């Protein structure tokens, strides 16, 4: 349903109006060839950047900015631990941290991820092999930081209990992350169901540390944040254009293969970001 005050007189709208549930109670249809969208949800694409790169990078770039700048308040000279550093989000988080002079530690989920992270330039200070039972995450981080712990933790999932599904076997336990967090450190989590027991909260209190939940979609829920949101989107495109962001992308997928590609992403059978070609 389109109301007159939302669409200027004379604007051409093509498509079939459908009724359904869309994010944030959107009034526009979700299926049509031409759509009307809010100007605060758009960013100009640089000429040197392809449509596939822009589409594949914009979300992970926004997440990296939200985690490191908005939530963690990173500064040059700090140490950040990026869990699953070879993932699409982890790669951009590492590159953004390097750009601002932050020392980066990263975890690798497989030998292939380890090789990829070791070949990154600028280089990662230490690649922690979580797939190898002989290497301990906490000991490795404390050794690398002289026992002080890391200033920022960016996770990609957390084990809440000792008995977890096989898919989370490489995720660290929440107690491990609390242990390796430095005094005054910031833990940014993507685990929306994270629950801390009173002893866990007491550890955060003693360290004067903070815990933040990473939800990059929150920018569109407040009009007071729209200016900063647009600035971040523009900076992501600029860094993609200048080569600061160097994403790992699969070849564009045609629309008829989108379902298969989505299943691969959900099963974590691909380590690169996939863009659908319309």
C-alpha positions as CSV (number, residue, x, y, z in Angstrom):
1,X,0.0,0.0,0.0
2,X,1.4,3.4,-1.0
3,X,0.1,6.6,0.5
4,X,0.2,9.8,-1.4
5,X,2.4,11.7,1.0
6,X,5.2,9.1,0.6
7,X,5.2,9.3,-3.3
8,X,5.6,12.6,-5.1
9,X,3.1,13.4,-7.8
10,X,4.3,12.3,-11.3
11,X,6.6,9.5,-10.1
12,X,6.3,6.4,-12.2
13,X,5.8,3.1,-10.2
14,X,5.8,-0.2,-12.0
15,X,5.1,-3.6,-10.5
16,X,2.4,-5.6,-8.7
17,X,1.3,-4.5,-5.3
18,X,1.4,-7.4,-2.9
19,X,0.4,-7.7,0.8
20,X,2.6,-9.4,3.3
21,X,5.0,-8.9,6.2
22,X,8.1,-6.9,5.4
23,X,10.9,-5.7,7.8
24,X,9.9,-2.8,10.0
25,X,6.4,-2.8,8.6
26,X,7.4,-1.4,5.2
27,X,4.6,0.0,3.2
28,X,6.2,-0.8,-0.2
29,X,5.8,-4.1,-2.0
30,X,8.6,-6.6,-1.8
31,X,8.3,-7.9,-5.4
32,X,8.3,-5.5,-8.3
33,X,10.7,-4.3,-11.0
34,X,10.8,-0.7,-9.7
35,X,10.6,0.3,-6.0
36,X,10.5,3.4,-3.9
37,X,13.0,3.4,-1.0
38,X,14.1,5.9,1.6
39,X,17.1,8.0,0.7
40,X,18.8,7.1,4.0
41,X,19.1,3.5,2.8
42,X,21.1,4.4,-0.3
43,X,24.7,5.0,-1.0
44,X,26.4,6.1,-4.2
45,X,28.6,3.5,-5.9
46,X,32.0,4.7,-7.1
47,X,32.6,4.2,-10.8
48,X,35.7,2.0,-10.2
49,X,33.7,-0.5,-8.0
50,X,31.6,-3.2,-9.7
51,X,28.0,-3.8,-8.7
52,X,28.9,-7.3,-7.5
53,X,31.7,-6.0,-5.2
54,X,29.4,-3.3,-3.8
55,X,26.6,-5.7,-3.1
56,X,28.8,-8.2,-1.5
57,X,30.8,-5.8,0.7
58,X,28.2,-3.3,2.0
59,X,26.7,-5.4,4.8
60,X,30.0,-6.9,6.1
61,X,31.6,-3.4,5.9
62,X,28.8,-1.9,7.9
63,X,29.2,-4.7,10.5
64,X,32.9,-4.2,10.8
65,X,32.5,-0.4,11.3
66,X,29.7,-0.9,13.8
67,X,31.8,-3.4,15.8
68,X,35.1,-1.7,15.8
69,X,34.2,2.0,15.7
70,X,30.8,2.4,17.2
71,X,30.9,-0.4,19.9
72,X,34.5,-1.1,20.6
73,X,35.9,2.5,20.1
74,X,39.2,1.1,18.7
75,X,42.3,3.1,18.8
76,X,45.8,2.8,17.4
77,X,48.1,0.5,19.5
78,X,45.3,-1.7,20.8
79,X,45.0,-5.4,20.3
80,X,41.9,-7.0,18.7
81,X,41.0,-10.7,18.5
82,X,38.9,-11.6,15.5
83,X,37.3,-15.0,15.7
84,X,36.9,-16.8,12.4
85,X,39.1,-14.3,10.7
86,X,38.9,-16.0,7.3
87,X,35.1,-15.5,7.1
88,X,33.7,-12.7,4.9
89,X,33.0,-10.5,8.0
90,X,36.3,-11.4,9.7
91,X,38.4,-10.4,6.6
92,X,37.0,-6.9,6.5
93,X,37.3,-6.5,10.3
94,X,41.0,-7.4,10.0
95,X,41.6,-5.0,7.2
96,X,39.7,-2.2,8.9
97,X,41.7,-2.8,12.1
98,X,45.0,-2.8,10.2
99,X,44.1,0.5,8.5
100,X,43.8,2.2,12.0
101,X,47.0,0.7,13.4
102,X,45.5,-2.0,15.6
103,X,47.4,-5.2,16.3
104,X,45.3,-8.2,15.1
105,X,45.0,-11.7,16.3
106,X,42.7,-14.1,14.4
107,X,41.5,-17.7,14.7
108,X,41.5,-20.2,11.9
109,X,38.9,-22.9,11.7
110,X,40.8,-25.1,9.3
111,X,44.3,-25.5,7.8
112,X,43.0,-23.7,4.7
113,X,41.8,-20.8,6.8
114,X,45.2,-20.7,8.5
115,X,47.1,-20.5,5.2
116,X,44.8,-17.7,4.0
117,X,45.3,-15.7,7.1
118,X,49.0,-16.1,7.1
119,X,49.2,-14.8,3.6
120,X,47.2,-11.6,4.4
121,X,49.1,-8.3,4.0
122,X,49.4,-6.4,6.3
123,X,50.1,-9.6,8.2
124,X,48.2,-10.9,11.2
125,X,50.2,-10.8,14.4
126,X,49.2,-14.3,15.3
127,X,46.9,-17.0,13.7
128,X,45.4,-19.3,16.4
129,X,44.6,-22.8,15.2
130,X,41.3,-23.5,17.0
131,X,40.9,-26.6,14.8
132,X,44.1,-28.0,16.5
133,X,43.3,-29.4,19.9
134,X,46.9,-28.9,20.9
135,X,46.6,-25.1,20.7
136,X,44.7,-23.3,23.4
137,X,42.9,-20.0,22.6
138,X,43.4,-18.4,26.0
139,X,47.0,-19.4,26.4
140,X,47.9,-18.1,22.9
141,X,46.3,-14.7,23.4
142,X,47.8,-14.2,26.9
143,X,51.2,-15.2,25.6
144,X,50.9,-12.8,22.6
145,X,49.9,-9.9,24.9
146,X,52.3,-10.6,27.8
147,X,49.5,-11.7,30.0
148,X,47.5,-8.5,29.7
149,X,44.8,-9.8,27.5
150,X,43.2,-8.4,24.3
151,X,41.5,-5.0,24.2
152,X,38.8,-5.9,21.8
153,X,37.1,-9.3,21.0
154,X,34.9,-9.7,17.9
155,X,33.3,-13.1,18.0
156,X,31.4,-15.1,15.4
157,X,29.4,-17.2,17.9
158,X,29.9,-18.4,21.4
159,X,29.4,-21.7,23.2
160,X,27.1,-21.1,26.1
161,X,27.4,-24.6,27.6
162,X,29.9,-27.4,27.6
163,X,27.6,-29.6,25.6
164,X,26.9,-27.9,22.3
165,X,26.0,-29.1,18.8
166,X,28.8,-30.3,16.5
167,X,28.4,-27.1,14.4
168,X,29.7,-25.0,17.3
169,X,32.7,-27.1,18.2
170,X,35.1,-24.4,17.0
171,X,33.3,-21.6,18.9
172,X,35.0,-20.5,22.1
173,X,33.3,-20.8,25.5
174,X,32.1,-17.6,27.0
175,X,34.3,-18.1,30.0
176,X,37.4,-18.3,27.8
177,X,36.6,-14.9,26.2
178,X,36.0,-13.3,29.6
179,X,39.4,-14.7,30.8
180,X,41.4,-13.3,27.9
181,X,39.7,-9.9,27.9
182,X,42.0,-7.1,29.2
183,X,41.2,-4.5,31.8
184,X,38.9,-1.9,30.3
185,X,38.4,-4.2,27.2
186,X,35.4,-4.5,24.9
187,X,33.7,-7.7,23.9
188,X,31.5,-7.4,20.8
189,X,29.3,-10.5,20.3
190,X,27.1,-11.7,17.5
191,X,25.4,-14.2,19.8
192,X,21.9,-12.8,20.4
193,X,21.1,-15.5,23.0
194,X,24.2,-14.8,25.1
195,X,23.4,-15.0,28.9
196,X,25.9,-14.1,31.6
197,X,25.7,-15.6,35.0
198,X,26.4,-13.4,38.1
199,X,30.0,-14.7,38.3
200,X,30.5,-13.7,34.7
201,X,29.1,-10.3,35.3
202,X,31.4,-10.0,38.3
203,X,34.5,-10.6,36.1
204,X,33.4,-7.9,33.8
205,X,32.9,-5.6,36.8
206,X,36.4,-6.3,38.2
207,X,38.0,-5.6,34.8
208,X,35.8,-2.5,34.1
209,X,35.1,-4.2,30.8
210,X,32.1,-4.0,28.6
211,X,29.9,-6.3,26.5
212,X,28.1,-5.1,23.4
213,X,25.7,-6.9,21.0
214,X,26.4,-6.5,17.3
215,X,23.3,-5.8,15.3
216,X,24.1,-3.8,12.2
217,X,20.4,-3.4,11.3
218,X,19.8,-1.2,14.4
219,X,20.9,1.9,12.4
220,X,17.6,2.0,10.5
221,X,15.5,2.0,13.7
222,X,16.4,5.6,14.8
223,X,16.2,8.7,12.8
224,X,18.8,10.3,15.0
225,X,21.4,7.9,13.6
226,X,20.7,8.3,9.9
227,X,23.5,10.8,9.3
228,X,26.2,8.6,10.8
229,X,24.7,5.6,9.0
230,X,25.1,7.3,5.6
231,X,28.6,8.4,6.5
232,X,29.6,4.8,7.3
233,X,28.1,3.5,4.1
234,X,30.0,6.1,2.1
235,X,33.2,5.3,3.8
236,X,32.8,1.6,3.2
237,X,32.4,2.3,-0.6
238,X,35.4,4.6,-0.5
239,X,37.6,2.0,1.2
240,X,36.5,-0.6,-1.3
241,X,37.4,1.8,-4.1
242,X,40.9,2.6,-2.7
243,X,41.7,-1.1,-2.0
244,X,41.6,-0.9,1.8
245,X,38.8,-3.4,1.7
246,X,39.8,-6.5,-0.3
247,X,36.8,-8.9,0.0
248,X,36.9,-12.6,-0.9
249,X,34.1,-13.1,-3.4
250,X,32.7,-16.1,-5.3
251,X,31.8,-15.7,-9.0
252,X,28.4,-14.1,-9.4
253,X,25.5,-16.6,-9.2
254,X,22.6,-16.5,-11.7
255,X,19.1,-16.1,-10.1
256,X,18.0,-19.7,-10.8
257,X,20.9,-21.0,-8.7
258,X,20.2,-18.6,-5.8
259,X,18.4,-21.2,-3.8
260,X,21.3,-23.7,-4.0
261,X,23.8,-21.0,-3.0
262,X,21.7,-19.9,-0.1
263,X,21.7,-23.5,1.2
264,X,25.5,-23.6,0.9
265,X,25.8,-20.4,2.9
266,X,23.4,-21.6,5.6
267,X,25.4,-24.9,5.9
268,X,28.7,-22.9,5.9
269,X,30.0,-24.8,2.9
270,X,31.5,-21.6,1.4
271,X,34.0,-19.3,2.9
272,X,33.5,-16.4,0.4
273,X,30.6,-13.9,0.0
274,X,28.2,-14.7,-2.8
275,X,26.4,-12.2,-5.0
276,X,23.3,-13.1,-7.1
277,X,23.2,-11.8,-10.7
278,X,19.8,-10.6,-11.8
